[in-house]
């Protein structure tokens, strides 16, 4: 009797299944594929750690994460109530100077990382999860389902992000939620009443972009041999999408997540600068710039420059990480 040989995607290894039943065949193929994916992840991680861009980006990001978590312990002054001489220039006592009511700018910049590093990652994760689900359905089913969802996605993509964010935040406002569970959740996350609205708005705006990226990745995979083999084995569409295709497009999804975090940081800062994002007395970077940028004409540059540099450094750091991950995945 001829031997029955099964090969897994991306591997030169062949498994002899001539004496195996259907259940054993399925389990063997899945286990072999899982082992190969684990080995591939380990190799990519080793390559990633050797890239200077990734190390620099991770180091800068880690610095801001530490500031966000421990700002109340490591800031030289209280970022909210410790008042000194208003608009003091950068010097020995206040390295970044003071703002217009005498608060230490360095302390407020360090504390301001908390809001952006809570809102931006949560928004990015929500948008990537929902966008991935949409992209899987669009790319796998094609036909009418793809046509309808693609038109909806394209309609959202045609809308200006900041303009829609302004409209949504002005419409929904920053009132305290009536639901007790929501109030408890905000307290646990140390979020104010306006932050959840910002999270939802940014997540909704980025979801169509992620869906389009995932759709393209799924369409490149759906007709490959391993997907055809899964169909022939009688696997359900849900199984094929989640257990066969999804593990093979994790790379683009991870890159998309890091890119979305960078865009979310900038979007959150922009909305705060325009006065509809995070609200006072938060030391949010965009809010600090909004309060002081008009003073630059009078030579008072430090309350605006240092928060702007903080935004730029974090966005660049996240982009360095994203570029490194993309380069490793493309090898």
C-alpha positions, 0 to 999 in steps of 0.5 A, spaced: 500 500 500 502 506 498 504 511 503 500 517 505 505 523 506 503 530 508 507 536 508 506 542 512 506 549 510 513 552 510 517 546 511 521 541 508 519 535 513 514 530 511 510 526 515 508 519 514 501 518 515 500 511 512 498 508 518 494 513 521 487 515 522 483 521 520 483 524 527 491 522 528 492 525 521 489 532 523 492 532 530 499 530 527 499 536 522 496 541 527 502 539 532 507 539 526 505 546 524 505 549 531 512 547 532 514 550 526 511 556 528 514 556 535 521 555 532 520 561 527 518 566 532 524 564 536 528 565 530 525 572 529 526 574 536 533 573 535 534 577 529 529 582 532 534 583 538 540 584 534 537 590 530 539 597 533 533 600 531 529 596 535 533 596 541 533 604 541 526 604 540 524 599 545 529 603 550 525 610 549 519 606 550 521 603 556 523 610 559 516 613 558 513 606 560 517 607 567 515 614 567 507 613 566 507 607 572 512 611 577 511 618 575 508 620 582 515 617 585 520 619 581 518 626 579 522 631 582 516 636 584 508 634 584 506 635 577 499 638 580 500 642 586 507 644 587 508 651 585 514 655 584 515 662 580 511 662 574 515 661 567 522 660 570 527 659 565 530 652 565 535 652 570 538 648 576 532 647 580 527 646 574 531 643 569 525 644 564 523 650 567 516 652 570 509 653 566 505 659 567 502 658 574 509 655 576 508 648 576 515 644 574 515 642 566 519 636 567 515 633 572 509 634 568 512 632 562 514 625 566 507 625 569 503 626 562 506 620 559 501 616 563 495 618 559 498 617 552 500 610 554 494 608 557 489 611 551 493 610 545 495 602 546 488 600 548 485 604 542 490 600 538 489 594 541 481 595 540 482 597 533 487 591 531 482 586 534 476 588 530 479 590 524 482 583 524 476 580 525 473 584 519 479 583 515 478 575 516 471 575 514 472 580 508 478 576 505 476 569 506 469 569 504 470 574 498 463 575 494 457 579 496 460 579 504 467 582 501 463 587 497 458 590 502 464 590 508 469 593 503 464 599 501 463 601 508 470 600 510 472 605 504 466 610 506 470 610 513 477 611 510 474 617 506 473 621 513 478 625 516 480 622 522 481 629 526 475 632 524 471 625 525 474 625 532 472 632 533 465 631 532 464 625 536 468 628 542 463 634 542 457 630 541 458 625 546 462 630 551 465 628 557 460 627 562 461 622 567 457 615 565 451 613 569 452 606 569 456 604 576 460 598 572 463 604 567 464 608 573 468 603 577 472 601 570 474 608 570 477 608 577 480 602 576 484 604 570 485 611 573 481 614 567 477 621 567 470 621 564 473 624 557 478 618 556 474 612 554 470 617 549 477 618 546 479 611 546 473 609 543 473 614 537 480 613 536 479 605 535 473 606 531 477 611 526 483 606 526 479 599 525 477 600 517 485 601 516 487 595 520 481 591 516 484 593 509 491 591 511 488 584 514 484 583 508 490 583 503 494 578 507 488 573 508 487 574 500 494 572 499 493 566 503 486 563 502 488 559 496 494 556 498 495 549 499 494 548 506 488 552 506 485 547 500 488 541 504 484 544 510 477 544 506 478 537 503 479 535 511 472 538 512 474 543 517 469 549 518 470 556 515 471 558 522 476 553 524 480 555 517 480 562 519 482 562 526 487 556 526 490 555 519 490 562 516 490 567 522 497 564 525 500 565 518 498 573 518 500 574 525 507 578 522 503 583 518 498 584 524 503 585 529 506 590 525 500 594 524 499 594 531 505 597 533 504 602 527 497 604 530 500 605 537 504 610 533 498 614 530 494 613 536 499 617 540 499 623 535 492 623 534 490 623 542 495 629 542 492 632 537 485 632 540 488 634 546 491 640 543 484 642 540 481 641 547 476 635 546 481 630 548 484 629 555 481 635 560 485 639 565 488 638 570 491 632 566 498 634 564 497 631 558 502 633 553 497 635 547 494 639 553 500 642 555 502 645 548 495 647 547 496 652 554 503 655 552 504 655 545 501 662 544 507 664 549 512 662 544 512 669 541 514 672 547 520 668 547 517 663 552 519 656 549 520 651 554 513 649 556 511 648 549 518 645 546 519 639 551 512 636 551 513 636 543 519 633 544 516 628 548 511 626 543 516 626 537 521 621 541 515 616 543 512 616 536 519 615 533 521 610 538 514 606 536 516 607 529 523 604 530 520 598 533 515 597 527 520 598 522 524 593 525 519 588 526 517 589 518 524 588 516 525 581 520 518 579 517 520 580 510 526 576 511 
